[in-house]
């Protein structure tokens, strides 16, 4: 798909569907990459991206409109659960359907 836009650049459904917890060591002030202020401490060992435990969920780092044009405002510095999320897998398609978007093919590679 050389000329096609990556579906994640118009989606953002995952960022507006799931709670995102990660190790405190991923925070910038602990030597990681996630900017301070975008996460809250849950326990001594766990942080959560702001907004992901709200109803409806929406990560504080998500910019744009879900399903139209969306992007992660901290893409290069996002936490490990976001890095591990795969376009087209079961969780992705659950999030897409939740937001009225069509499912993607499993295992998309761009």
Biopython code that builds the backbone (N, CA, C, O; Angstrom):
import numpy as np
from Bio.PDB.StructureBuilder import StructureBuilder

atoms = [
    (1, "UNK", "N", (0.826, -1.191, 0.000)),
    (1, "UNK", "CA", (0.000, 0.000, 0.000)),
    (1, "UNK", "C", (0.871, 1.256, 0.000)),
    (1, "UNK", "O", (0.741, 2.075, 0.910)),
    (2, "UNK", "N", (1.723, 1.432, -0.952)),
    (2, "UNK", "CA", (2.642, 2.560, -0.933)),
    (2, "UNK", "C", (1.958, 3.920, -0.986)),
    (2, "UNK", "O", (2.456, 4.868, -0.378)),
    (3, "UNK", "N", (0.831, 4.054, -1.691)),
    (3, "UNK", "CA", (0.166, 5.345, -1.803)),
    (3, "UNK", "C", (-0.995, 5.497, -0.822)),
    (3, "UNK", "O", (-1.581, 6.575, -0.722)),
    (4, "UNK", "N", (-1.329, 4.442, -0.106)),
    (4, "UNK", "CA", (-2.461, 4.487, 0.808)),
    (4, "UNK", "C", (-2.039, 5.045, 2.160)),
    (4, "UNK", "O", (-0.906, 4.855, 2.603)),
    (5, "UNK", "N", (-2.952, 5.722, 2.791)),
    (5, "UNK", "CA", (-2.724, 6.266, 4.120)),
    (5, "UNK", "C", (-2.848, 5.144, 5.138)),
    (5, "UNK", "O", (-3.787, 4.351, 5.072)),
    (6, "UNK", "N", (-1.915, 5.067, 6.077)),
    (6, "UNK", "CA", (-1.978, 4.056, 7.123)),
    (6, "UNK", "C", (-3.299, 4.243, 7.866)),
    (6, "UNK", "O", (-3.633, 5.367, 8.239)),
    (7, "UNK", "N", (-4.058, 3.168, 8.091)),
    (7, "UNK", "CA", (-5.376, 3.314, 8.722)),
    (7, "UNK", "C", (-5.331, 3.932, 10.117)),
    (7, "UNK", "O", (-6.312, 4.538, 10.549)),
    (8, "UNK", "N", (-4.224, 3.792, 10.822)),
    (8, "UNK", "CA", (-4.125, 4.367, 12.167)),
    (8, "UNK", "C", (-4.119, 5.895, 12.124)),
    (8, "UNK", "O", (-4.439, 6.535, 13.126)),
    (9, "UNK", "N", (-3.763, 6.487, 10.995)),
    (9, "UNK", "CA", (-3.710, 7.938, 10.883)),
    (9, "UNK", "C", (-5.088, 8.572, 10.745)),
    (9, "UNK", "O", (-5.227, 9.791, 10.847)),
    (10, "UNK", "N", (-6.095, 7.756, 10.516)),
    (10, "UNK", "CA", (-7.462, 8.272, 10.466)),
    (10, "UNK", "C", (-8.331, 7.639, 11.536)),
    (10, "UNK", "O", (-9.504, 7.993, 11.651)),
    (11, "UNK", "N", (-7.804, 6.729, 12.311)),
    (11, "UNK", "CA", (-8.612, 5.953, 13.246)),
    (11, "UNK", "C", (-8.608, 6.546, 14.649)),
    (11, "UNK", "O", (-9.465, 7.368, 14.972)),
    (12, "UNK", "N", (-7.662, 6.143, 15.481)),
    (12, "UNK", "CA", (-7.603, 6.596, 16.867)),
    (12, "UNK", "C", (-8.547, 5.864, 17.793)),
    (12, "UNK", "O", (-8.649, 6.218, 18.968)),
    (13, "UNK", "N", (-9.248, 4.843, 17.292)),
    (13, "UNK", "CA", (-10.235, 4.131, 18.109)),
    (13, "UNK", "C", (-9.605, 3.464, 19.327)),
    (13, "UNK", "O", (-10.214, 3.438, 20.397)),
    (14, "UNK", "N", (-8.404, 2.929, 19.182)),
    (14, "UNK", "CA", (-7.761, 2.272, 20.330)),
    (14, "UNK", "C", (-7.484, 3.280, 21.439)),
    (14, "UNK", "O", (-7.593, 2.949, 22.619)),
    (15, "UNK", "N", (-7.129, 4.497, 21.071)),
    (15, "UNK", "CA", (-6.814, 5.544, 22.037)),
    (15, "UNK", "C", (-8.065, 6.062, 22.746)),
    (15, "UNK", "O", (-7.974, 6.770, 23.748)),
    (16, "UNK", "N", (-9.225, 5.702, 22.216)),
    (16, "UNK", "CA", (-10.486, 6.136, 22.799)),
    (16, "UNK", "C", (-11.324, 4.932, 23.222)),
    (16, "UNK", "O", (-12.554, 4.988, 23.230)),
    (17, "UNK", "N", (-10.632, 3.831, 23.577)),
    (17, "UNK", "CA", (-11.356, 2.624, 23.961)),
    (17, "UNK", "C", (-10.788, 1.893, 25.163)),
    (17, "UNK", "O", (-11.542, 1.277, 25.916)),
    (18, "UNK", "N", (-9.478, 1.947, 25.363)),
    (18, "UNK", "CA", (-8.846, 1.081, 26.356)),
    (18, "UNK", "C", (-8.094, 1.863, 27.429)),
    (18, "UNK", "O", (-7.584, 2.956, 27.185)),
    (19, "UNK", "N", (-8.041, 1.276, 28.619)),
    (19, "UNK", "CA", (-7.203, 1.810, 29.691)),
    (19, "UNK", "C", (-5.760, 1.431, 29.354)),
    (19, "UNK", "O", (-5.495, 0.313, 28.912)),
    (20, "UNK", "N", (-4.836, 2.358, 29.561)),
    (20, "UNK", "CA", (-3.434, 2.122, 29.230)),
    (20, "UNK", "C", (-2.589, 2.245, 30.497)),
    (20, "UNK", "O", (-2.297, 3.348, 30.960)),
    (21, "UNK", "N", (-2.203, 1.098, 31.044)),
    (21, "UNK", "CA", (-1.340, 1.027, 32.223)),
    (21, "UNK", "C", (0.053, 0.587, 31.803)),
    (21, "UNK", "O", (0.206, -0.207, 30.875)),
    (22, "UNK", "N", (1.060, 1.099, 32.481)),
    (22, "UNK", "CA", (2.437, 0.762, 32.150)),
    (22, "UNK", "C", (3.323, 0.984, 33.372)),
    (22, "UNK", "O", (2.900, 1.604, 34.348)),
    (23, "UNK", "N", (4.532, 0.484, 33.315)),
    (23, "UNK", "CA", (5.474, 0.580, 34.440)),
    (23, "UNK", "C", (5.918, 2.026, 34.654)),
    (23, "UNK", "O", (6.118, 2.767, 33.692)),
    (24, "UNK", "N", (6.071, 2.421, 35.914)),
    (24, "UNK", "CA", (6.498, 3.781, 36.235)),
    (24, "UNK", "C", (7.854, 4.115, 35.613)),
    (24, "UNK", "O", (8.150, 5.284, 35.368)),
    (25, "UNK", "N", (8.668, 3.113, 35.359)),
    (25, "UNK", "CA", (9.985, 3.344, 34.750)),
    (25, "UNK", "C", (9.890, 3.893, 33.330)),
    (25, "UNK", "O", (10.887, 4.367, 32.785)),
    (26, "UNK", "N", (8.709, 3.835, 32.725)),
    (26, "UNK", "CA", (8.530, 4.385, 31.381)),
    (26, "UNK", "C", (8.305, 5.894, 31.394)),
    (26, "UNK", "O", (8.292, 6.525, 30.337)),
    (27, "UNK", "N", (8.128, 6.482, 32.584)),
    (27, "UNK", "CA", (7.950, 7.931, 32.688)),
    (27, "UNK", "C", (9.298, 8.633, 32.523)),
    (27, "UNK", "O", (10.327, 8.103, 32.941)),
    (28, "UNK", "N", (9.295, 9.818, 31.917)),
    (28, "UNK", "CA", (10.535, 10.567, 31.679)),
    (28, "UNK", "C", (11.319, 10.799, 32.958)),
    (28, "UNK", "O", (12.542, 10.662, 32.973)),
    (29, "UNK", "N", (10.626, 11.149, 34.030)),
    (29, "UNK", "CA", (11.348, 11.444, 35.265)),
    (29, "UNK", "C", (11.937, 10.198, 35.925)),
    (29, "UNK", "O", (12.663, 10.296, 36.914)),
    (30, "UNK", "N", (11.621, 9.028, 35.371)),
    (30, "UNK", "CA", (12.183, 7.765, 35.869)),
    (30, "UNK", "C", (13.153, 7.156, 34.844)),
    (30, "UNK", "O", (13.582, 6.011, 34.990)),
    (31, "UNK", "N", (13.492, 7.940, 33.805)),
    (31, "UNK", "CA", (14.418, 7.460, 32.787)),
    (31, "UNK", "C", (13.766, 6.943, 31.527)),
    (31, "UNK", "O", (14.461, 6.509, 30.608)),
    (32, "UNK", "N", (12.434, 6.979, 31.459)),
    (32, "UNK", "CA", (11.708, 6.507, 30.283)),
    (32, "UNK", "C", (11.406, 7.624, 29.309)),
    (32, "UNK", "O", (12.084, 8.651, 29.302)),
    (33, "UNK", "N", (10.385, 7.427, 28.482)),
    (33, "UNK", "CA", (10.081, 8.382, 27.428)),
    (33, "UNK", "C", (8.728, 9.069, 27.557)),
    (33, "UNK", "O", (8.509, 10.092, 26.909)),
    (34, "UNK", "N", (7.813, 8.546, 28.367)),
    (34, "UNK", "CA", (6.467, 9.121, 28.463)),
    (34, "UNK", "C", (6.548, 10.455, 29.217)),
    (34, "UNK", "O", (7.010, 10.504, 30.357)),
    (35, "UNK", "N", (6.092, 11.541, 28.566)),
    (35, "UNK", "CA", (6.168, 12.857, 29.193)),
    (35, "UNK", "C", (5.364, 12.947, 30.487)),
    (35, "UNK", "O", (4.251, 12.428, 30.575)),
    (36, "UNK", "N", (5.934, 13.603, 31.478)),
    (36, "UNK", "CA", (5.230, 13.844, 32.724)),
    (36, "UNK", "C", (3.974, 14.660, 32.472)),
    (36, "UNK", "O", (3.915, 15.429, 31.513)),
    (37, "UNK", "N", (2.991, 14.503, 33.307)),
    (37, "UNK", "CA", (1.740, 15.235, 33.151)),
    (37, "UNK", "C", (0.714, 14.510, 32.315)),
    (37, "UNK", "O", (-0.473, 14.830, 32.389)),
    (38, "UNK", "N", (1.137, 13.530, 31.511)),
    (38, "UNK", "CA", (0.191, 12.793, 30.680)),
    (38, "UNK", "C", (-0.228, 11.465, 31.305)),
    (38, "UNK", "O", (-1.040, 10.733, 30.739)),
    (39, "UNK", "N", (0.326, 11.165, 32.462)),
    (39, "UNK", "CA", (-0.020, 9.921, 33.138)),
    (39, "UNK", "C", (-0.209, 10.188, 34.622)),
    (39, "UNK", "O", (0.312, 11.158, 35.172)),
    (40, "UNK", "N", (-0.960, 9.309, 35.247)),
    (40, "UNK", "CA", (-1.165, 9.380, 36.692)),
    (40, "UNK", "C", (-0.606, 8.113, 37.311)),
    (40, "UNK", "O", (-0.623, 7.045, 36.698)),
    (41, "UNK", "N", (-0.107, 8.245, 38.543)),
    (41, "UNK", "CA", (0.397, 7.082, 39.246)),
    (41, "UNK", "C", (-0.783, 6.295, 39.792)),
    (41, "UNK", "O", (-1.672, 6.856, 40.432)),
    (42, "UNK", "N", (-0.786, 4.978, 39.533)),
    (42, "UNK", "CA", (-1.850, 4.103, 40.015)),
    (42, "UNK", "C", (-1.382, 3.378, 41.270)),
    (42, "UNK", "O", (-2.104, 3.295, 42.263)),
    (43, "UNK", "N", (-0.165, 2.856, 41.208)),
    (43, "UNK", "CA", (0.475, 2.209, 42.350)),
    (43, "UNK", "C", (1.932, 2.648, 42.356)),
    (43, "UNK", "O", (2.337, 3.473, 41.537)),
    (44, "UNK", "N", (2.714, 2.107, 43.268)),
    (44, "UNK", "CA", (4.140, 2.428, 43.297)),
    (44, "UNK", "C", (4.864, 1.970, 42.040)),
    (44, "UNK", "O", (5.943, 2.475, 41.731)),
    (45, "UNK", "N", (4.284, 1.017, 41.308)),
    (45, "UNK", "CA", (4.954, 0.446, 40.142)),
    (45, "UNK", "C", (4.224, 0.679, 38.819)),
    (45, "UNK", "O", (4.743, 0.331, 37.758)),
    (46, "UNK", "N", (3.029, 1.264, 38.874)),
    (46, "UNK", "CA", (2.197, 1.389, 37.676)),
    (46, "UNK", "C", (1.690, 2.804, 37.474)),
    (46, "UNK", "O", (1.289, 3.477, 38.423)),
    (47, "UNK", "N", (1.716, 3.248, 36.213)),
    (47, "UNK", "CA", (1.115, 4.516, 35.809)),
    (47, "UNK", "C", (0.025, 4.237, 34.785)),
    (47, "UNK", "O", (-0.036, 3.149, 34.211)),
    (48, "UNK", "N", (-0.835, 5.226, 34.561)),
    (48, "UNK", "CA", (-1.918, 5.100, 33.588)),
    (48, "UNK", "C", (-1.997, 6.388, 32.781)),
    (48, "UNK", "O", (-1.918, 7.484, 33.337)),
    (49, "UNK", "N", (-2.150, 6.251, 31.483)),
    (49, "UNK", "CA", (-2.318, 7.430, 30.634)),
    (49, "UNK", "C", (-3.590, 8.154, 31.038)),
    (49, "UNK", "O", (-4.645, 7.538, 31.194)),
    (50, "UNK", "N", (-3.483, 9.471, 31.208)),
    (50, "UNK", "CA", (-4.641, 10.285, 31.595)),
    (50, "UNK", "C", (-5.756, 10.132, 30.568)),
    (50, "UNK", "O", (-5.522, 10.107, 29.359)),
    (51, "UNK", "N", (-6.958, 10.031, 31.082)),
    (51, "UNK", "CA", (-8.141, 9.957, 30.226)),
    (51, "UNK", "C", (-8.539, 8.552, 29.839)),
    (51, "UNK", "O", (-9.665, 8.333, 29.392)),
    (52, "UNK", "N", (-7.636, 7.587, 30.000)),
    (52, "UNK", "CA", (-7.973, 6.229, 29.547)),
    (52, "UNK", "C", (-8.845, 5.473, 30.533)),
    (52, "UNK", "O", (-9.355, 4.402, 30.205)),
    (53, "UNK", "N", (-9.028, 6.013, 31.743)),
    (53, "UNK", "CA", (-9.949, 5.353, 32.664)),
    (53, "UNK", "C", (-11.252, 6.140, 32.814)),
    (53, "UNK", "O", (-12.048, 5.864, 33.712)),
    (54, "UNK", "N", (-11.465, 7.114, 31.940)),
    (54, "UNK", "CA", (-12.719, 7.868, 31.933)),
    (54, "UNK", "C", (-13.764, 7.122, 31.108)),
    (54, "UNK", "O", (-13.434, 6.198, 30.365)),
    (55, "UNK", "N", (-15.016, 7.527, 31.242)),
    (55, "UNK", "CA", (-16.103, 6.990, 30.424)),
    (55, "UNK", "C", (-16.768, 8.168, 29.743)),
    (55, "UNK", "O", (-17.388, 8.986, 30.423)),
    (56, "UNK", "N", (-16.665, 8.289, 28.438)),
    (56, "UNK", "CA", (-15.916, 7.414, 27.544)),
    (56, "UNK", "C", (-14.405, 7.653, 27.667)),
    (56, "UNK", "O", (-13.957, 8.744, 28.018)),
    (57, "UNK", "N", (-13.651, 6.616, 27.373)),
    (57, "UNK", "CA", (-12.185, 6.700, 27.419)),
    (57, "UNK", "C", (-11.678, 7.565, 26.272)),
    (57, "UNK", "O", (-12.219, 7.536, 25.166)),
    (58, "UNK", "N", (-10.631, 8.334, 26.556)),
    (58, "UNK", "CA", (-9.926, 9.074, 25.508)),
    (58, "UNK", "C", (-8.579, 9.483, 26.083)),
    (58, "UNK", "O", (-8.507, 10.286, 27.013)),
    (59, "UNK", "N", (-7.521, 8.926, 25.523)),
    (59, "UNK", "CA", (-6.182, 9.225, 25.997)),
    (59, "UNK", "C", (-5.895, 10.712, 25.832)),
    (59, "UNK", "O", (-6.244, 11.314, 24.817)),
    (60, "UNK", "N", (-5.258, 11.292, 26.836)),
    (60, "UNK", "CA", (-4.915, 12.709, 26.800)),
    (60, "UNK", "C", (-3.950, 13.045, 25.665)),
    (60, "UNK", "O", (-3.861, 14.204, 25.258)),
    (61, "UNK", "N", (-3.230, 12.056, 25.151)),
    (61, "UNK", "CA", (-2.275, 12.299, 24.070)),
    (61, "UNK", "C", (-2.909, 12.202, 22.681)),
    (61, "UNK", "O", (-2.257, 12.515, 21.686)),
    (62, "UNK", "N", (-4.165, 11.776, 22.603)),
    (62, "UNK", "CA", (-4.833, 11.642, 21.306)),
    (62, "UNK", "C", (-5.232, 13.011, 20.778)),
    (62, "UNK", "O", (-5.854, 13.803, 21.485)),
    (63, "UNK", "N", (-4.872, 13.281, 19.536)),
    (63, "UNK", "CA", (-5.269, 14.521, 18.875)),
    (63, "UNK", "C", (-6.208, 14.188, 17.729)),
    (63, "UNK", "O", (-6.149, 13.089, 17.177)),
    (64, "UNK", "N", (-7.061, 15.116, 17.371)),
    (64, "UNK", "CA", (-7.947, 14.928, 16.232)),
    (64, "UNK", "C", (-9.261, 14.272, 16.596)),
    (64, "UNK", "O", (-9.658, 14.217, 17.759)),
    (65, "UNK", "N", (-9.927, 13.772, 15.556)),
    (65, "UNK", "CA", (-11.245, 13.170, 15.676)),
    (65, "UNK", "C", (-11.169, 11.697, 15.315)),
    (65, "UNK", "O", (-10.689, 11.333, 14.241)),
    (66, "UNK", "N", (-11.646, 10.855, 16.220)),
    (66, "UNK", "CA", (-11.646, 9.407, 15.978)),
    (66, "UNK", "C", (-12.415, 9.104, 14.698)),
    (66, "UNK", "O", (-13.528, 9.591, 14.497)),
    (67, "UNK", "N", (-11.808, 8.296, 13.838)),
    (67, "UNK", "CA", (-12.436, 7.877, 12.595)),
    (67, "UNK", "C", (-12.320, 8.854, 11.454)),
    (67, "UNK", "O", (-12.709, 8.536, 10.330)),
    (68, "UNK", "N", (-11.794, 10.037, 11.710)),
    (68, "UNK", "CA", (-11.663, 11.054, 10.665)),
    (68, "UNK", "C", (-10.188, 11.335, 10.414)),
    (68, "UNK", "O", (-9.657, 11.036, 9.345)),
    (69, "UNK", "N", (-9.546, 11.906, 11.401)),
    (69, "UNK", "CA", (-8.106, 12.167, 11.368)),
    (69, "UNK", "C", (-7.653, 12.205, 12.816)),
    (69, "UNK", "O", (-8.028, 13.102, 13.571)),
    (70, "UNK", "N", (-6.857, 11.239, 13.193)),
    (70, "UNK", "CA", (-6.432, 11.130, 14.586)),
    (70, "UNK", "C", (-4.953, 10.769, 14.630)),
    (70, "UNK", "O", (-4.428, 10.128, 13.720)),
    (71, "UNK", "N", (-4.299, 11.187, 15.692)),
    (71, "UNK", "CA", (-2.881, 10.867, 15.842)),
    (71, "UNK", "C", (-2.508, 10.917, 17.314)),
    (71, "UNK", "O", (-3.165, 11.566, 18.128)),
    (72, "UNK", "N", (-1.434, 10.211, 17.625)),
    (72, "UNK", "CA", (-0.892, 10.253, 18.973)),
    (72, "UNK", "C", (0.048, 11.448, 19.065)),
    (72, "UNK", "O", (0.998, 11.560, 18.291)),
    (73, "UNK", "N", (-0.221, 12.333, 20.008)),
    (73, "UNK", "CA", (0.606, 13.521, 20.187)),
    (73, "UNK", "C", (1.987, 13.227, 20.752)),
    (73, "UNK", "O", (2.866, 14.088, 20.735)),
    (74, "UNK", "N", (2.179, 12.004, 21.256)),
    (74, "UNK", "CA", (3.479, 11.604, 21.807)),
    (74, "UNK", "C", (3.952, 10.304, 21.164)),
    (74, "UNK", "O", (4.604, 9.493, 21.821)),
    (75, "UNK", "N", (3.637, 10.101, 19.908)),
    (75, "UNK", "CA", (3.907, 8.825, 19.238)),
    (75, "UNK", "C", (5.321, 8.293, 19.500)),
    (75, "UNK", "O", (5.480, 7.114, 19.816)),
    (76, "UNK", "N", (6.326, 9.121, 19.376)),
    (76, "UNK", "CA", (7.710, 8.684, 19.575)),
    (76, "UNK", "C", (8.000, 8.329, 21.024)),
    (76, "UNK", "O", (8.946, 7.597, 21.312)),
    (77, "UNK", "N", (7.185, 8.848, 21.937)),
    (77, "UNK", "CA", (7.411, 8.660, 23.372)),
    (77, "UNK", "C", (6.312, 7.849, 24.049)),
    (77, "UNK", "O", (6.260, 7.785, 25.278)),
    (78, "UNK", "N", (5.432, 7.229, 23.263)),
    (78, "UNK", "CA", (4.288, 6.496, 23.821)),
    (78, "UNK", "C", (4.748, 5.302, 24.660)),
    (78, "UNK", "O", (5.850, 4.790, 24.461)),
    (79, "UNK", "N", (3.904, 4.858, 25.601)),
    (79, "UNK", "CA", (4.269, 3.737, 26.473)),
    (79, "UNK", "C", (4.188, 2.392, 25.759)),
    (79, "UNK", "O", (3.635, 2.284, 24.664)),
    (80, "UNK", "N", (4.746, 1.382, 26.392)),
    (80, "UNK", "CA", (4.849, 0.049, 25.786)),
    (80, "UNK", "C", (3.519, -0.562, 25.349)),
    (80, "UNK", "O", (3.495, -1.182, 24.286)),
    (81, "UNK", "N", (2.400, -0.435, 26.091)),
    (81, "UNK", "CA", (1.162, -1.043, 25.586)),
    (81, "UNK", "C", (0.753, -0.475, 24.222)),
    (81, "UNK", "O", (0.198, -1.188, 23.385)),
    (82, "UNK", "N", (1.030, 0.799, 24.013)),
    (82, "UNK", "CA", (0.702, 1.420, 22.728)),
    (82, "UNK", "C", (1.658, 0.940, 21.634)),
    (82, "UNK", "O", (1.245, 0.745, 20.491)),
    (83, "UNK", "N", (2.909, 0.755, 21.974)),
    (83, "UNK", "CA", (3.894, 0.251, 21.012)),
    (83, "UNK", "C", (3.579, -1.178, 20.591)),
    (83, "UNK", "O", (3.850, -1.574, 19.457)),
    (84, "UNK", "N", (3.007, -1.950, 21.511)),
    (84, "UNK", "CA", (2.725, -3.359, 21.249)),
    (84, "UNK", "C", (1.389, -3.582, 20.558)),
    (84, "UNK", "O", (1.140, -4.681, 20.061)),
    (85, "UNK", "N", (0.530, -2.584, 20.512)),
    (85, "UNK", "CA", (-0.795, -2.706, 19.897)),
    (85, "UNK", "C", (-0.638, -2.901, 18.394)),
    (85, "UNK", "O", (0.163, -2.211, 17.764)),
    (86, "UNK", "N", (-1.388, -3.828, 17.815)),
    (86, "UNK", "CA", (-1.243, -4.134, 16.393)),
    (86, "UNK", "C", (-2.498, -3.805, 15.605)),
    (86, "UNK", "O", (-3.597, -4.242, 15.948)),
    (87, "UNK", "N", (-2.320, -3.024, 14.538)),
    (87, "UNK", "CA", (-3.431, -2.706, 13.644)),
    (87, "UNK", "C", (-3.984, -3.990, 13.047)),
    (87, "UNK", "O", (-3.234, -4.824, 12.539)),
    (88, "UNK", "N", (-5.299, -4.141, 13.111)),
    (88, "UNK", "CA", (-5.957, -5.290, 12.511)),
    (88, "UNK", "C", (-6.113, -6.485, 13.427)),
    (88, "UNK", "O", (-6.737, -7.470, 13.034)),
    (89, "UNK", "N", (-5.564, -6.436, 14.647)),
    (89, "UNK", "CA", (-5.757, -7.591, 15.529)),
    (89, "UNK", "C", (-7.133, -7.490, 16.207)),
    (89, "UNK", "O", (-7.886, -6.545, 15.973)),
    (90, "UNK", "N", (-7.442, -8.478, 17.046)),
    (90, "UNK", "CA", (-8.768, -8.557, 17.661)),
    (90, "UNK", "C", (-9.106, -7.297, 18.463)),
    (90, "UNK", "O", (-10.207, -6.762, 18.333)),
    (91, "UNK", "N", (-8.177, -6.821, 19.287)),
    (91, "UNK", "CA", (-8.434, -5.636, 20.107)),
    (91, "UNK", "C", (-8.649, -4.395, 19.232)),
    (91, "UNK", "O", (-9.526, -3.577, 19.509)),
    (92, "UNK", "N", (-7.854, -4.267, 18.193)),
    (92, "UNK", "CA", (-8.002, -3.151, 17.251)),
    (92, "UNK", "C", (-9.406, -3.159, 16.654)),
    (92, "UNK", "O", (-10.091, -2.136, 16.642)),
    (93, "UNK", "N", (-9.818, -4.302, 16.169)),
    (93, "UNK", "CA", (-11.123, -4.378, 15.519)),
    (93, "UNK", "C", (-12.270, -4.196, 16.506)),
    (93, "UNK", "O", (-13.311, -3.656, 16.130)),
    (94, "UNK", "N", (-12.115, -4.628, 17.748)),
    (94, "UNK", "CA", (-13.128, -4.354, 18.778)),
    (94, "UNK", "C", (-13.280, -2.850, 18.972)),
    (94, "UNK", "O", (-14.396, -2.337, 19.054)),
    (95, "UNK", "N", (-12.152, -2.150, 19.045)),
    (95, "UNK", "CA", (-12.182, -0.694, 19.225)),
    (95, "UNK", "C", (-12.806, -0.011, 18.014)),
    (95, "UNK", "O", (-13.618, 0.902, 18.159)),
    (96, "UNK", "N", (-12.430, -0.451, 16.838)),
    (96, "UNK", "CA", (-12.977, 0.148, 15.606)),
    (96, "UNK", "C", (-14.492, -0.016, 15.550)),
    (96, "UNK", "O", (-15.212, 0.939, 15.262)),
    (97, "UNK", "N", (-14.974, -1.225, 15.824)),
    (97, "UNK", "CA", (-16.413, -1.485, 15.792)),
    (97, "UNK", "C", (-17.123, -0.630, 16.844)),
    (97, "UNK", "O", (-18.208, -0.111, 16.583)),
    (98, "UNK", "N", (-16.532, -0.480, 18.013)),
    (98, "UNK", "CA", (-17.095, 0.347, 19.089)),
    (98, "UNK", "C", (-17.320, 1.779, 18.607)),
    (98, "UNK", "O", (-18.237, 2.456, 19.072)),
    (99, "UNK", "N", (-16.487, 2.238, 17.681)),
    (99, "UNK", "CA", (-16.597, 3.607, 17.178)),
    (99, "UNK", "C", (-17.245, 3.675, 15.791)),
    (99, "UNK", "O", (-17.158, 4.698, 15.113)),
    (100, "UNK", "N", (-17.891, 2.588, 15.374)),
    (100, "UNK", "CA", (-18.613, 2.583, 14.108)),
    (100, "UNK", "C", (-17.730, 2.499, 12.879)),
    (100, "UNK", "O", (-18.150, 2.882, 11.788)),
    (101, "UNK", "N", (-16.507, 2.000, 13.040)),
    (101, "UNK", "CA", (-15.576, 1.869, 11.912)),
    (101, "UNK", "C", (-15.506, 0.416, 11.478)),
    (101, "UNK", "O", (-15.702, -0.475, 12.304)),
    (102, "UNK", "N", (-15.231, 0.150, 10.203)),
    (102, "UNK", "CA", (-15.109, -1.238, 9.743)),
    (102, "UNK", "C", (-13.849, -1.903, 10.277)),
    (102, "UNK", "O", (-12.845, -1.237, 10.528)),
    (103, "UNK", "N", (-13.907, -3.206, 10.445)),
    (103, "UNK", "CA", (-12.746, -3.989, 10.885)),
    (103, "UNK", "C", (-11.665, -3.938, 9.815)),
    (103, "UNK", "O", (-11.953, -3.744, 8.634)),
    (104, "UNK", "N", (-10.415, -4.116, 10.243)),
    (104, "UNK", "CA", (-9.277, -4.185, 9.341)),
    (104, "UNK", "C", (-8.849, -5.636, 9.173)),
    (104, "UNK", "O", (-9.205, -6.488, 9.988)),
    (105, "UNK", "N", (-8.095, -5.919, 8.133)),
    (105, "UNK", "CA", (-7.549, -7.252, 7.934)),
    (105, "UNK", "C", (-6.555, -7.561, 9.055)),
    (105, "UNK", "O", (-5.797, -6.683, 9.467)),
    (106, "UNK", "N", (-6.552, -8.787, 9.546)),
    (106, "UNK", "CA", (-5.658, -9.201, 10.624)),
    (106, "UNK", "C", (-4.209, -9.131, 10.166)),
    (106, "UNK", "O", (-3.879, -9.510, 9.042)),
    (107, "UNK", "N", (-3.341, -8.635, 11.063)),
    (107, "UNK", "CA", (-1.907, -8.638, 10.805)),
    (107, "UNK", "C", (-1.444, -7.658, 9.749)),
    (107, "UNK", "O", (-0.531, -7.969, 8.985)),
    (108, "UNK", "N", (-2.041, -6.499, 9.685)),
    (108, "UNK", "CA", (-1.602, -5.493, 8.715)),
    (108, "UNK", "C", (-0.135, -5.130, 8.942)),
    (108, "UNK", "O", (0.303, -4.981, 10.083)),
    (109, "UNK", "N", (0.604, -4.993, 7.875)),
    (109, "UNK", "CA", (1.998, -4.576, 7.972)),
    (109, "UNK", "C", (2.197, -3.386, 7.043)),
    (109, "UNK", "O", (1.876, -3.443, 5.856)),
    (110, "UNK", "N", (2.732, -2.310, 7.605)),
    (110, "UNK", "CA", (2.979, -1.090, 6.802)),
    (110, "UNK", "C", (4.413, -0.711, 6.899)),
    (110, "UNK", "O", (4.831, 0.281, 6.302)),
]
sb = StructureBuilder()
sb.init_structure("model")
sb.init_model(0)
sb.init_chain("A")
sb.init_seg("    ")
for serial, (resi, resn, name, xyz) in enumerate(atoms, 1):
    if name == "N":
        sb.init_residue(resn, " ", resi, " ")
    sb.init_atom(name, np.array(xyz, "f"), 0.0, 1.0, " ", f" {name:<3s}", serial, name[0])
structure = sb.get_structure()
